[in-house]
Amino acid sequence: MYRYDDFDYRFVRERVSQFRGQVERRLTGALNEEEFKPLRLMNGLYLQLHAYMLRVAIPYGTLSSRQMRQLAQIAEVYDRGYGHFTTRQNIQYNWPKLKDVPDILDMLADVEMHAIQTSGNCIRNVTADPYGGVAADEIADPRPTAELLRQWSSNHPEFSFLPRKFKVAVTGARADRAVIKFHDIGLRLFENASGQRGYEVWAGGGLGRTPMIAIKMRDFVPEAELLRYVEAIMRVYNAEGRRDNKYKARIKILVHEQGGEQFRALVEEEFYRIAGDEAAPVEKELRRIESFFQPPAHPDLPEDSHALAGAMLRHPEFARWARVNTRAHKAAGHVIAVISLKPTGGAPGDATADEMRSMADAADAFSLGELRVSAEQNIVLPYVRKDELFALWQALDAAGLGIANAEMISDVVACPGLDYCALATARSIPIAQEITERFAEPSLQEKIGPIRIKISGCINACGHHHVGDIGILGLEKTGAEAYQITLGGDPSETAAIGERSGPGFPADGVVDAIERLIHFYLGRRSDGETFKQTYHRLGHDLMKEALYAAH
Amino acid sequence: MAKKSKLQIVTANHLLEGHSVFLSDAGWTPEHWRARVALGAEQATDLEAAGRSDEDANLVVGVYLVDVELDASGDPQPTHYREKLRVRARPSFWPDEPSPMRLAPSARFSAEVSHVSL
């Protein structure tokens, strides 16, 4: 993992000290709310429906066990004993008091963490494939690039007051688990035919009220030219992006209003205008950063584990978890293990302080002390030996964390919704809870197979509903909560925006509608077909009819 | 038939603690049913102005009016589902029981909040 250098330490501590002074001035009245609001937002502090909310950055979703324990400690001392892991690989605390926030930021700084640039019109926390460095289908590790971009974008004077927020995601694998085509900039790291490392660059993607799939800017940007090319995109956006209407201020609007050809031309022009030869420093810095992400010396293990096979035969519950919650690892004899934060009837992405500590303990015992946060609001252990998988599951299960549902129907992604959020128009979590209860039976979940259900409590789409196989959007309709369903969304390399199905459902009818759709799918699918495949074979209209049958 | 006057209360967030509060005859309280009720537009304007003066005095933040109706006990209850959720002071899926905050508002909070005469 990356470790702060002296500059990082000093910078983060200075920011905490500055914010402590700003809070003191706010409390004495030297700063009014209009003056203070942009300052607190720059430090990740929002005011929500019931309380303040602090959003803490977890760069590219990577956490050490020590950091996870500190997050648990903060939850216990300064919050109500839990935190919420988000679709952007952050953690949010829902109940901090303003007077305590500087102390919380100091505790974060103690473990090389902060809340800087988790809000405001700046470059936000850079996200990446949660399986970075370990996925079997990986071409190159995206984390050094994400770290380079984090350093470059932190407190960047030119890009601290953009027209609107700006999100960058990086992947280095064939399968896109970083949702790069729905980011302001998406990068796919790979090696070209001559073995040169570089990036396929996408721009202008996004979800929110105007979902758009990014356009490809370039097939290949050599890694030494990455910052120059990203800077060119940022400069064009900063100069040309709309500032008159916040709903039209994201880069996706600029790209699609100008058209891909013109936007690309402007970026190319800017790219060649940027003076200086930065190639050597960028490459040098990347090599320095890469030294923090060297793969651990994995023991030379056979691919198959007799211990694992035996445990799976003897313990059916473990076997189910091992089938559902593990992913292929690049090192023989290892797997990536997913810890689901989606218990039946739970709030998606929430973890108590005790659960955080249990996950930290599991990381120390079974995953070289490292954890990741995924866009699905789950926690990933990246370095697990197959021989030790059963022992890991036993430890997780004892902590209530051995839930076998990764990427299944009860692995519902949901934003906090109107239970917490001041912007929301409807609740998300109770709908997610009802879905997990309705489809709780493990054998039914395995029969249904992989499916993504994603819920947002308003059009800002923090629950990524546009890219769910089934997307649920909570709205207000004639003074009551109503839920609009979209079908066919896809966050992966085959990106698609879900298509609206028709009139919304009341809160007490939405899960019934989903159940009708699932039964229809089970009755009509061909052998081995996933929900996504059946949807594409039968088409939107037939699937939509199932939703409304007997409605 | 004459149009019924709208009933409203004023809410905000406590600056220091962040939780939602309501303007009562005795100052700001986390208990919405104690809130002073404005009858009609003129009283609502005065009530909101009183709230804003406390915002200027750095006691609360984010002042706004909430439509209410009176329940059988004569206490104001919000009419919109958003505000019904807000007055619970907790997520809707948590058990419906008085929060510690409601049972024992902090001494510091009480001491800081000034009485607002209307």
Interface residues (C-beta under 8 A of the other chain):
Chain A: R26 L27 T28 G29 N32 E33 L47 L49 H50 A51 Y52 W95 P96 K97 L98 K99 A347 L418 D419 Y420 R427 I429 P430 Q433 G479 A480 E481
Chain B: N13 L15 L16 E17 G18 H19 S20 E55 D56 A57 N58 V61 G62 H80 Y81 R82 L85 R86 A89 R90 P91 S92 F93
